Amino acid sequence: MKLKDVYKKYKGYSFEVYGRPLSQPTIPFTLLPKVKDIKECEVVELKVTDKEHEQYRFDLSGKLKGKETVKGYVRVVIK
């Protein structure tokens, strides 16, 4: 399955994309493959947590831009 397929399947979820296995400590969106379109990468590992929560969006000055309710978290490892 490709990353773009996961985005379509879990619409309304918050995403974290990793470049190494979830069992190893790492920061999201680091150590990713160097490709032009990351959405075409193959998904190696997928973990979904269904926990509805609100996300707040801020601009660079710290002002609140808005909030949205998301259905849960999706953690994905790509190669």
Residue pairs with C-beta under 8 A, 6 or more apart in sequence:
1 42
1 43
1 46
2 39
2 40
2 41
2 42
2 43
3 17
3 38
3 39
3 40
3 41
3 42
3 43
3 76
3 78
4 39
4 40
5 43
6 43
6 46
6 74
6 76
7 15
7 39
10 48
10 71
10 74
12 70
12 71
13 48
13 70
13 71
13 72
13 73
13 74
14 53
14 55
14 70
14 72
14 73
14 74
15 73
15 74
15 76
16 28
16 29
16 73
16 74
16 75
16 76
17 28
17 29
17 32
17 38
17 76
17 78
18 26
18 28
18 29
18 30
18 31
18 32
18 75
18 76
18 77
18 78
19 26
19 30
19 31
19 32
19 33
19 77
19 78
20 26
20 31
20 77
21 44
21 45
21 77
22 45
22 47
22 75
22 77
28 75
32 38
32 41
32 78
33 41
33 78
33 79
35 41
38 78
41 78
41 79
42 78
42 79
43 76
43 77
43 78
44 77
44 78
44 79
45 76
45 77
46 74
46 75
46 76
46 77
47 74
47 75
47 76
48 72
48 73
48 74
48 75
49 72
49 73
49 74
49 75
50 71
50 72
51 72
51 73
52 69
52 70
52 71
52 72
53 69
53 70
53 72
54 67
54 68
54 69
54 70
55 67
55 68
55 69
55 70
56 64
56 66
56 67
57 64
57 65
57 66
57 67
57 68
58 64
58 65
59 65
